[in-house]
Amino acid sequence: MSDKFPLVCICVPTYNAASTVRETLESILAQNYSNLVIHVSDNASVDETLKVVESVADSRVTIHRQEKNIGAEGNFTKCIQLATGKYTAIFHADDIYEPDMVARQVAFLEANPDIGAVFTEAVTIDEKGAPFGVIGRAPGGEGSVARFGFRDLMQAILLHYNFLVCPSALVRTEIYRDEIREWGGSLFKSSSDVDTWLRLARKQPIAILREKLMRYRISRAQFSHSIRNRTDRADFFLVLDHYLAQPEVRDFLTKQDLRHYGWLERHERVARALNLFGSGRAPEAKGLLRGLFCWDSIYAAMINRRGLATLAGGAILRLLMISGASKKNEAIVKAIKRISWR
């Protein structure tokens, strides 16, 4: 059985996930690929997470308890240390995985030994599980699979932001254990996953299945929700700046690639300005809009949706600033933020 159906290790880092982890584990245990083990790495939860996990009676589930909180990225590193078998996935404790997800990913990696990891698209769901969007669409090209080497991935991220769905990744365990080894949280904080995928792509190409094989939850209690409402510079740029400082990366990037970095940076400033204005910090928001209205912004608006959203969002916000703070303007800002910017 192990030759035809190699062992898959699924790690689930948890922290105060009592309300969602049962549904997550049940979706993993319901996979039609049976040769798998599940390691739950609990990060010193103070709710009923462990009790819920313990109530899931299945011999394939092993619980690992951290005596003290080691941070989200530290817990991801712990998951890498727990990795075993031929393939490893790190699933999130509030997402839902379709029954054929693991089987389809394993089949792809078995048929493509040159690929180091495979990702999928995902349907986004709210706190109650209702679907409201799609993430993880691979940019460019056609067909059921998109492939990226390191150079391709770096250039695509500069143009399209991070389009890889972190908990959809199935990685060859030997790459996690021998090459990646740890999540780079000390350097890249909440965007250490982007660094992980770039490091991985330097070793072997990655692929994205153009199939929606999981449901990715976005809720108010979730870490990603707080990131969306931040007012400081995104950790994502820590990753970009790190790689752009490397001569071997600068050598293959074109002037247009670097121009794309500027587009992302302007988009980031408008997003932060919206959050600042919405929290009553209009002067700071105004400062972030300096230099936004230029010919390059207009050009970017004609090229892609993000460029258009950046220019339009900045223009609307500037008009709101002129008219002054009000409840109505705050409502307009909230409406703008509900639009998918990426």
C-alpha positions in Angstrom: 0.0 0.0 0.0 2.8 2.4 0.8 4.3 2.3 -2.7 1.0 3.0 -4.5 -0.4 5.3 -1.7 2.6 6.9 0.1 2.2 8.1 3.6 1.0 11.7 3.9 1.6 13.7 7.1 -1.0 16.4 7.9 0.0 18.8 10.6 -2.6 21.1 12.2 -1.2 24.0 14.3 -3.8 25.1 16.8 -4.4 28.0 19.2 -7.8 28.7 20.7 -9.5 27.0 17.8 -12.2 25.2 19.8 -15.1 26.5 17.7 -13.7 25.3 14.4 -11.1 22.5 14.9 -13.6 19.6 15.0 -15.0 20.5 11.6 -11.4 20.8 10.2 -10.3 17.4 11.6 -13.5 15.7 10.4 -12.8 17.0 6.9 -9.3 15.6 7.0 -10.4 12.3 8.4 -13.1 12.1 5.7 -10.4 12.3 2.9 -10.8 9.4 0.4 -7.0 9.0 0.7 -6.6 6.8 3.8 -2.8 6.5 4.3 -2.3 9.6 6.3 -1.4 10.6 9.9 -2.5 13.8 11.6 -0.3 15.7 14.1 -2.1 18.5 16.1 0.4 20.9 17.5 -1.4 23.0 20.1 0.2 26.3 21.0 -0.8 26.5 24.7 -4.5 27.2 24.0 -6.5 28.6 26.9 -9.9 27.5 25.5 -11.4 24.0 24.9 -9.3 23.3 21.9 -7.5 20.3 23.4 -10.7 18.8 24.8 -12.3 19.0 21.4 -9.3 17.4 19.7 -9.2 14.7 22.3 -12.9 13.9 21.6 -12.1 13.1 18.0 -11.6 9.3 18.4 -9.2 8.2 15.6 -5.9 6.4 15.9 -4.4 8.5 13.1 -4.6 11.7 15.3 -1.6 12.5 17.6 -1.7 15.5 19.9 1.4 17.6 20.7 1.1 20.2 23.5 3.3 23.2 23.8 3.9 24.2 27.5 4.1 27.8 26.5 3.0 29.8 23.5 5.9 29.8 20.9 4.2 32.1 18.4 2.3 31.1 15.2 5.5 30.9 13.1 7.2 28.9 15.9 4.3 26.4 15.8 4.7 26.1 12.0 8.3 25.2 12.6 7.3 22.6 15.1 5.0 21.1 12.4 8.0 20.8 10.1 9.9 19.0 12.8 7.0 16.6 13.2 6.8 15.9 9.4 7.1 12.3 8.3 6.1 10.1 5.4 6.7 11.1 1.7 4.5 14.2 1.7 3.5 16.8 4.3 0.8 19.4 4.6 0.3 22.1 7.2 -3.5 22.7 7.4 -5.1 25.5 9.3 -7.4 24.7 12.2 -10.4 26.7 10.9 -10.5 25.6 7.3 -12.4 22.8 5.6 -10.7 20.3 3.1 -12.7 18.7 0.3 -12.7 14.8 0.4 -10.5 14.4 -2.7 -8.0 17.1 -2.0 -5.1 15.0 -0.7 -5.7 12.2 -3.2 -5.6 14.6 -6.2 -2.4 16.4 -4.8 -0.6 13.1 -4.2 -1.5 11.8 -7.6 -0.1 15.0 -9.2 3.2 14.8 -7.2 3.6 11.1 -7.9 3.2 11.8 -11.6 5.5 14.9 -11.5 8.7 14.1 -9.6 10.3 17.4 -10.6 7.7 19.4 -8.7 8.5 20.1 -5.0 5.0 21.3 -3.8 1.5 21.6 -5.2 -1.1 24.1 -4.2 -4.8 24.5 -5.0 -7.4 27.2 -5.2 -9.9 27.8 -2.4 -13.4 29.0 -1.8 -13.5 31.7 0.9 -16.1 31.2 3.7 -17.3 33.4 6.5 -17.6 32.6 10.2 -20.8 30.6 9.6 -19.3 28.7 6.6 -21.1 30.6 3.9 -19.0 31.0 0.7 -18.3 34.5 -0.6 -15.3 34.3 -2.9 -12.4 32.5 -4.4 -8.6 32.9 -3.7 -5.5 31.2 -5.1 -6.2 31.6 -8.8 -2.9 31.2 -10.6 -2.1 34.2 -12.8 -1.5 33.8 -16.6 -1.7 30.8 -18.8 -4.4 28.2 -19.4 -4.9 24.5 -18.5 -5.7 22.7 -15.3 -2.2 23.3 -13.8 0.1 26.3 -13.5 3.9 25.7 -12.9 6.4 28.2 -11.5 10.2 28.1 -11.1 11.8 30.5 -8.7 12.2 33.3 -11.3 8.7 32.9 -12.6 7.3 32.9 -9.1 9.2 36.0 -8.0 8.1 37.9 -11.1 4.5 36.8 -10.7 4.4 37.8 -7.0 5.8 41.3 -7.9 2.9 41.7 -10.3 0.1 39.9 -8.6 0.9 39.9 -4.8 0.9 36.6 -3.0 -1.6 34.3 -4.7 -0.5 31.1 -3.0 -3.0 29.6 -0.5 -0.7 28.6 2.4 -2.9 25.8 3.9 -3.4 24.2 0.5 0.3 23.3 0.1 1.3 19.6 -0.1 5.1 19.5 0.1 7.7 16.7 -0.4 8.7 16.0 3.2 12.4 15.8 2.4 12.3 19.4 1.2 10.6 20.5 4.4 13.0 18.6 6.6 16.2 19.1 4.7 15.9 22.4 3.0 13.2 24.6 4.6 13.7 23.4 8.2 12.0 26.4 9.8 9.4 29.1 9.2 11.2 32.4 9.0 9.1 34.2 11.5 11.9 36.2 13.1 12.6 37.9 9.8 9.3 38.0 8.0 6.7 37.7 10.7 3.2 37.0 9.3 4.5 36.7 5.7 7.1 34.0 6.4 5.0 31.6 4.3 5.9 33.7 1.2 9.5 33.3 2.0 9.0 29.6 2.5 7.5 29.1 -1.0 10.3 31.2 -2.6 12.9 29.1 -0.8 11.1 26.0 -1.9 10.9 27.2 -5.5 14.7 27.7 -5.5 15.0 23.9 -5.0 12.2 22.6 -7.2 9.4 24.2 -9.2 6.0 24.4 -7.6 2.6 23.9 -9.1 -1.0 25.1 -8.6 -4.0 22.9 -9.4 -6.7 25.1 -10.8 -9.3 23.4 -8.7 -11.1 24.6 -5.6 -10.2 21.8 -3.2 -10.6 23.6 0.1 -12.7 26.2 2.0 -10.6 29.0 3.5 -12.3 30.7 6.5 -12.0 34.4 7.0 -13.5 35.6 10.3 -13.3 38.6 12.6 -11.5 36.4 15.2 -8.9 35.2 12.7 -5.3 36.5 12.5 -5.7 37.3 8.8 -8.6 39.6 9.6 -6.5 41.7 11.9 -3.8 41.9 9.1 -6.4 43.2 6.7 -7.2 46.1 9.1 -3.6 47.0 9.9 -2.3 50.5 9.6 1.4 49.7 9.5 3.4 48.4 6.5 2.6 44.8 5.5 5.1 42.1 6.5 4.9 41.0 2.9 7.3 43.8 2.0 9.9 42.4 4.4 10.0 39.4 2.1 10.2 41.4 -1.1 12.9 43.7 0.2 14.9 40.7 1.4 14.9 39.1 -2.1 15.3 42.3 -4.0 18.5 43.0 -2.0 20.1 39.8 -3.4 22.3 40.4 -6.5 21.3 37.1 -8.2 17.7 38.2 -8.0 18.3 41.7 -9.2 20.2 40.3 -12.2 17.1 38.6 -13.6 14.5 41.2 -12.8 13.6 43.6 -15.5 12.7 47.3 -15.1 9.1 46.4 -15.5 9.4 43.9 -12.6 10.7 46.7 -10.4 7.9 49.0 -11.7 5.5 46.3 -10.5 7.0 46.6 -7.0 6.1 50.3 -7.0 2.5 49.4 -8.0 2.2 47.0 -5.0 3.7 49.6 -2.7 1.2 52.3 -3.8 -1.6 49.7 -3.4 -0.4 49.0 0.1 -0.3 52.7 1.0 -3.9 53.3 -0.1 -5.1 50.2 1.9 -3.4 51.5 5.0 -4.7 55.0 4.4 -8.3 53.6 4.2 -7.8 51.9 7.6 -6.3 55.0 9.1 -9.1 57.2 7.9 -11.7 54.7 9.1 -10.1 54.8 12.6 -10.2 58.6 12.8 -6.5 59.3 11.8 -7.1 61.4 8.7 -3.8 63.4 8.8 -1.7 60.1 8.7 -3.9 58.8 5.9 -3.3 62.0 3.9 0.4 61.5 4.2 0.2 58.0 2.7 -1.5 59.4 -0.4 1.4 61.7 -1.4 2.7 60.8 -4.8 -0.3 58.5 -5.6 -1.7 60.6 -8.4 0.9 60.2 -11.1 1.1 59.0 -14.7 2.4 55.6 -13.6 -0.7 55.1 -11.4 -2.9 55.8 -14.4 -0.9 53.3 -16.4 -1.2 50.7 -13.7 -5.0 51.3 -13.6 -5.2 50.4 -17.3 -3.2 47.2 -16.8 -4.9 45.4 -14.0 -7.7 45.4 -11.5 -5.4 46.2 -8.5 -4.0 49.2 -10.3 -7.6 50.4 -11.0 -8.7 49.8 -7.4 -5.6 51.6 -6.1 -6.2 54.7 -8.1 -10.0 54.7 -7.5 -9.7 54.0 -3.8 -7.1 56.7 -3.4 -9.3 59.2 -5.3 -12.4 58.4 -3.3 -10.5 58.7 -0.1 -9.1 62.1 -1.1 -12.6 63.4 -1.8 -13.8 62.1 1.6 -10.9 63.9 3.3 -11.9 67.1 1.6 -15.5 66.8 2.7 -14.4 66.0 6.3 -14.9 63.1 8.7 -18.5 61.9 9.2 -20.5 58.8 9.9 -21.5 58.6 6.3 -17.9 58.8 5.1 -16.9 56.1 7.5 -19.6 53.9 6.0 -18.2 54.6 2.6 -14.8 53.6 3.7 -16.1 50.3 5.1 -17.9 49.6 1.8 -14.7 50.2 -0.2 -12.8 47.8 2.1 -15.3 45.1 1.4 -14.3 45.1 -2.3 -11.7 42.5 -3.2 -8.6 44.5 -3.9 -6.4 41.7 -5.1 
